[in-house]
Amino acid sequence: MTARLPHGISRTPAELGITHSQCLELLESVEDTIDLFVSGLTYLIHAESQKAQPDLHLIAQWDAMDREAFDPHHGLPGATVATYQQVLETYRQRSRELRLMADRYMAA
């Protein structure tokens, strides 16, 4: 009997060159990183919209970033390990940038 593959991965972990556990960890890391990015955007949008005079341009920018956020369940089926790793690094970087933006926003 073969272990069930994580959602979004269509090849066996052995075919991908990693163990099943590594495969699960990679998928979970991608999901967690993107979730963190989206929750940061959601927080910023909410905080700005609660102001007496919200900056609608800023909200629109953050909303656009939120809409562009990658959905790993729809965008990664059949992807290579390198693709998962690239998405992970991309969203780690975007999360770091968003964190800096949030820090500046909160300090203002």
C-alpha positions as CSV (number, residue, x, y, z in Angstrom):
1,M,0.0,0.0,0.0
2,T,1.3,3.4,-0.9
3,A,1.2,6.4,1.5
4,R,-1.3,9.1,0.5
5,L,0.4,12.0,-1.2
6,P,-0.1,15.5,0.1
7,H,-2.7,17.5,-1.8
8,G,-1.1,19.2,-4.8
9,I,1.7,16.7,-5.3
10,S,1.0,14.3,-8.0
11,R,4.2,12.3,-8.1
12,T,5.5,10.0,-5.4
13,P,8.1,11.6,-3.0
14,A,10.7,9.1,-4.3
15,E,10.1,10.5,-7.8
16,L,10.6,14.0,-6.4
17,G,13.8,13.0,-4.8
18,I,12.7,13.5,-1.2
19,T,11.1,11.4,1.5
20,H,7.3,11.5,2.2
21,S,8.0,13.4,5.5
22,Q,10.1,16.0,3.6
23,C,7.4,16.3,1.0
24,L,4.8,17.0,3.7
25,E,7.1,19.5,5.5
26,L,7.7,21.4,2.3
27,L,4.0,21.6,1.5
28,E,3.2,22.7,5.0
29,S,6.0,25.3,4.9
30,V,4.6,26.7,1.6
31,E,1.1,26.9,3.1
32,D,2.2,28.4,6.4
33,T,4.3,31.1,4.7
34,I,1.6,32.1,2.3
35,D,-1.0,32.1,5.1
36,L,1.3,34.4,7.1
37,F,1.6,36.8,4.2
38,V,-2.2,36.9,3.6
39,S,-3.0,37.4,7.3
40,G,-0.5,40.3,7.4
41,L,-2.3,41.9,4.4
42,T,-5.7,41.3,6.0
43,Y,-4.5,42.9,9.2
44,L,-3.2,46.0,7.4
45,I,-6.4,46.3,5.3
46,H,-8.6,46.1,8.4
47,A,-6.5,48.5,10.4
48,E,-6.4,51.1,7.7
49,S,-10.1,50.8,7.0
50,Q,-10.9,51.5,10.7
51,K,-9.3,54.9,10.5
52,A,-11.6,58.0,10.4
53,Q,-10.1,58.9,7.0
54,P,-8.6,55.6,5.5
55,D,-6.1,55.8,2.7
56,L,-8.1,54.1,0.0
57,H,-5.1,54.0,-2.4
58,L,-3.1,52.1,0.3
59,I,-6.0,49.7,0.9
60,A,-6.4,49.1,-2.8
61,Q,-2.6,48.3,-3.1
62,W,-2.8,45.8,-0.2
63,D,-6.1,44.3,-1.6
64,A,-4.4,43.8,-4.9
65,M,-1.4,42.0,-3.2
66,D,-3.9,39.8,-1.4
67,R,-5.7,38.9,-4.6
68,E,-2.4,38.0,-6.2
69,A,-1.4,35.7,-3.4
70,F,-0.6,32.3,-4.6
71,D,-3.0,29.4,-3.8
72,P,-0.8,26.3,-3.4
73,H,-3.8,24.0,-3.7
74,H,-4.6,25.3,-7.2
75,G,-1.2,26.4,-8.4
76,L,1.1,23.6,-7.5
77,P,-0.5,20.2,-8.5
78,G,2.2,18.2,-10.2
79,A,4.9,20.8,-9.5
80,T,8.5,19.9,-9.0
81,V,10.3,20.2,-5.6
82,A,12.2,23.1,-7.1
83,T,9.0,24.9,-7.8
84,Y,7.7,24.4,-4.3
85,Q,11.1,25.7,-3.0
86,Q,10.9,28.7,-5.3
87,V,7.4,29.5,-4.1
88,L,8.5,29.1,-0.5
89,E,11.4,31.5,-0.9
90,T,9.4,34.0,-2.9
91,Y,6.7,34.2,-0.2
92,R,9.3,34.3,2.6
93,Q,10.8,37.3,0.9
94,R,7.4,38.9,0.4
95,S,6.5,38.3,4.0
96,R,9.7,40.0,5.2
97,E,8.9,43.0,3.0
98,L,5.4,43.1,4.3
99,R,6.7,42.9,7.8
100,L,8.8,46.0,7.2
101,M,5.8,47.7,5.6
102,A,3.7,46.8,8.6
103,D,6.3,48.1,11.1
104,R,6.5,51.4,9.2
105,Y,2.7,51.6,9.1
106,M,2.4,50.9,12.9
107,A,5.1,53.5,13.7
108,A,3.3,56.2,11.7
